[in-house]
Amino acid sequence: MDANSYRSPYQVNAIDWSLKEKNQDLVHYVADLIHLRKAYPVLSLKTGRDVRARVKSCQGFSHNCLVFLYQIEETSQEDWLLVIHYNGWNPIRLSEDFLFRELKCSQIDLQRIFDSWGKIVVNRVSNHLSDGECLELDPLSTTIFKLKRGGIKYEL
């Protein structure tokens, strides 16, 4: 019941490795998170200046969603990671319209790469602004999509 375990003693934050076999799903989930962080250095930016330059916070969603766009390469505005933290108790569908507005484009190639089960390898789709598609989110989840802008309407 420690609200801020950062300053707590080792006994509070220690990992009980004897429970590893019993909690294989969680072990694989955390391993997938570590792999994802290493695969995308933009998830480990070192300075506030870099974060301000390459991470966009998207507004206007339910109070249960935090939505961020991460510019994967510093020199290209075509490839992005979309990270959605959803803390609602029921599954929801989030309209993709905000992506087209935020990225100023009319087409996106979208691939879910991480969800409540961990890393996902294959499921790329291509959507157009007029499609009216929605992103499906599991309850109490973080979902990450890799996307590429297309059909650019105007320069950022």
N, C-alpha and C positions, 0 to 999 in steps of 0.2 A: 504494500500500500504506500510506496514511496513515490510521490509526485514527480521527483526529479532524481533519478537514480545515478545521474552523472557523477555526483560527488559522494555517492554511497560507497561503503567498503566492498572489497572483493566478494565477500560472501553474498551480497545482494545481486551482483552482476555476473557472477561466475557461471560458466556453462557446465552442466552436469553431463559429461560425456558418456556416462553409463546408460543414459536414456537415448542415445543416438539410434540404436536399432529400433526402439519402440516408436520413434518419431521420424521415420525415414521421409515421409512426405514433407515435413518442415525442413529437414536437412537438404533435400533436393531443391526446395523452393529457395532457400537462402543461397545455395550454390548457384542456382540460375541467376539470382540477383547479382551475385559477385561477377559472374561471367558477363552479364549485360553491362555492368559498370565498366569492366575492362574493355569490352568491345566498343563502347561509345564514350570516348574521353570527355565529351561535352557534359556527361553526368558527373564529372569530377572537376569542374572549373575551380580555379584557385583564388581568383580575386573577384571582388564585387563588381569591378569594371567589366570583367569578362561576362559575368552573369547578366548584367544589365544590357550588354551588347548582344547576347545570344539566347536569352530566355525571355519569352513573352508569357505573361499571366493573362489568361482569357477570362473575361468577366461576363456576368449576366446569366449565370446558371443557378440552379437550386443551391440553397445554402449547404447542401450535402456534397457538392462537387468542388474540387480544386482542379483546375485545368491549366496545363502549361505546354507551350511549344518550345522545343529546344532546337536551335539551328545546329545541325550536325557538323558542318564544316564552316570555319570562319570565313572562307572566301566564296562560299556559294549559298544562295538563298533558295535553292531548289529542294534540298533534302532536310527533313525535319523529324524529330521524335515528338509525338503527342503523348503526354503523360496525364492520366486522369485518375485522381484519388476520389473514390466515392464511398461515403460512410453511411449510406442509407441501408435500411433493413430489407428492402425489396428490390428486385432487379428493375432497371429502368432502361429506357431508350432515349438517347441524347441526339437531337438533330445535328446533322453534319454541316448545316448552314454556316455556323460560326467559323468553321475551317476555311471556307471559301472567302469569307469576309476578312479574317485575320491574315490569310496568306495572299489575298488579292489575286485570286485565280479562279478559273471556271472548271478545272478538272484536277483531281488528285488520285494518285495511285496509293492505295492504303493497304498496309499489312499489319495485322495484329501480331506482335512479337512477344508479348508477356501479358499474362492475366492471372486470375486468382489461383490457377493451377501451376503457374511457372512459365517457363520458356515455351514458345510456340514456333515451329519451324516453317510451316507452309500454310498460307491462306491469303494471298494477295488479291485485292479487288481494285478495279478502276471505277471511280464515280465521277459524275458530272454534276454541276451545280443544279441542274434541272431535275435530277433524279429523286431528290427529297429523301435520301437514305438516312438511317439512324445508326448510331453506335450503341450496341447492347452492352450493358455493364452489369456485372454480378454484384450482389450486396457486399458491403464491407470489403472493397477490392481496390487494387491499383491495376490499371490496364495501360499498356504501352503499345502504341502503334508507330510504325515507321511509315513516313509518307513522302511523296515526291509531288511537287507542284507542277501543274501543267495548264495549258490553255491560259497563259498569263494575260490578264486584261490590261494591266498597266504596271509600270515599274514601282517598286517600293520606294 
